Amino acid sequence: MKLVTAAQMRELDRRTIEEFGTPGELLMERAGRGVAVSVMRIAELSNRLGCIRCIAGKGNNGGDAFVAARCLHEAGLSVELVLAASVDELQGDAKLHFTRMCEAGVLPVSLSQAGGLPPDNLDADRELVVEGILGTGITGAPRGPAAEAIALVNRLGLRRPVIAIDIPSGLDSDSGAAGGAVVQADLTVTMGRPKRGLAAPAAADYVGTIEVVDIGIPSHYTEALQSDSELITAVDLRPFFPRRRRTSHKGSFGHVLLIGGSRQFSGAIAMAAMSAVRSGAGLVSVLTPPDAVGTVAALAPEAMVHAGRGSVDGTLTLAALDGGPLSLDDVDAVLIGPGLTRSAEALLLTEQVIGTCHVPLVLDADALPDVAHAARLSTAPGALVLTPHPGELARLLGIDIPAVQAARQTRAMEAAALTGATVVLKGHGTLVVRTGETPAINTTGNPGMASGGMGDVLAGLLAGLLAQGLAPFNAARAAVYLHGYAADVATWREARTSLTAQDVIRALPFAFRDVAVL
């Protein structure tokens, strides 16, 4: 979905109201209802059904909060609405929805009445905060009641998840910069189209995961808009997951082969296999050294685990595929790399697979090349997907990590042009890049993913989607979104600090449920 500027979004709103004939009050109703849906989902996932504390300003963002508060109240939740303005300052659609909210039974309290609320009161662990203080029209640092309200939200957010409406209050919606006090949100529910500043590196500590609410802007209004990057959303991915026919069987959804593992790193290929099993692929096979077979078979019993010829140090050899029950021509997609090691024999095996594999091939971890071998990938017979973290991309391009991080999109595009591959540059704001496609940014996921094994989960999921017939660029976009979304689900249900790769695997069905059709 295209990222837009504040000016472009205002024009889309204007055209929808004046040309398409949708009343502004209806757009606000749709926006607020969308916020309420997201809030209820998070409240249920995290068991935070005690109280929804909404802090609203006087503008249209406040109007969205009024609608959300009313909808949440009508759904039976306890709601407190803090108004960071006087009632006399409300105008237009915001005033109309404020009146409707009050008539529904949500009576506002003033900022001064809420200001003394302790962040660690007894019910804090069962509460959520929803903020709609300032919108995209802000210039400069927040002042007066708005600044006080932002401080209140951040104080409450020490113990409660914070959901921002449209954009975290105080953030510049074009640059993602903070001119002063800014709300630190865990989730931003943005309206119509995602704002450019939400995906900017400067906004990383404020935005959280981004969800987009459809408020009824005609899609053809955005077709002519220019954008050098897009946000990956569930709406983009749903066409890739049509309803499955009742006559389907395991042969209908592809066969994926995972190659990797070693005596020292058997867990990496095991987690990739567990993830591939959860991807929806019909069949999952694993080729791993004899020393790793037991681990993989125990952790992924649904997979078919084959022992490839191993070396004395417990790694796969160049002859690993010789004489085995599978060849690269027997499957629909291949992953090589997790736990493989960079031993001389393993590197030769990787070269052999790259040169002979005609089905989509994912190169991950130890299978990713260095700068001396990167250009050879452009002659590979099959489609390639590379999944480097910044250090691995730096090795591939022959530069240092700061050079990658300073211009992530540019460096990822350079790697895609050099190798002819789809490149997935991991990290906050994971990028999916392919020459000829608009670069795609993913914002699902959270800091709990900064632990071992997460990349293996992503690689297995991606390979499984490729085996089901998704084009490489589409499979990569879907994989990074679902991977991060599953981590978010696991975090809402448990805790960010203790998140593990296996937690993410267990949450994948919940991520698929919100994207796929049954």
Buried (B, 14 or more C-beta within 10 A) or exposed (E): BBBBBBEBBEBBBEBBBEEEEBEBBBBBBBBBBBBBBBBBBBBEBBEBBBBBBBBBBBBBBBBBBBBBBBBBBEBEBBBBBBBBBEEEBBEEBBBBBBEBBBEBEBEBEBBEEBBEBEEEEEEBEBBBBBBBBBBBEBEEEBEEBBBBBBBBBBBBBEBBBBBBBBBBBBBBBBBBEBBEBBBBBBBBBBBBBBBBBBBBEBBEEBBBBBBBBBBEBEEEBBEEBEBEBBBBBBEBBBEBBEEEEEEEEEEEBBBBBBBBBBBBBBBBBBBBBBBBBBBBBBBBBBBBBEBBBBBBBEBBEEBBBBBBBBBEEBBBBBBBBEEBEBEBEEBBBBBBBBBBBBBEBBBBBBBBBBEBBEBBBBBBBBBBBBEEBBEEBEEBEBBBBBBBBBEBBBBBBEBEBEBBBEEBBEBBBBBBBBBBBBBBBBBBBBBBBBEEBBBBBBBBBBEBBEBEBBBBBBBBBBBBBBBBBBBBBBBBBBBBBBBBBBBBBBBBBBEBEEBBBBBBBBBBEBBBEEBBEE
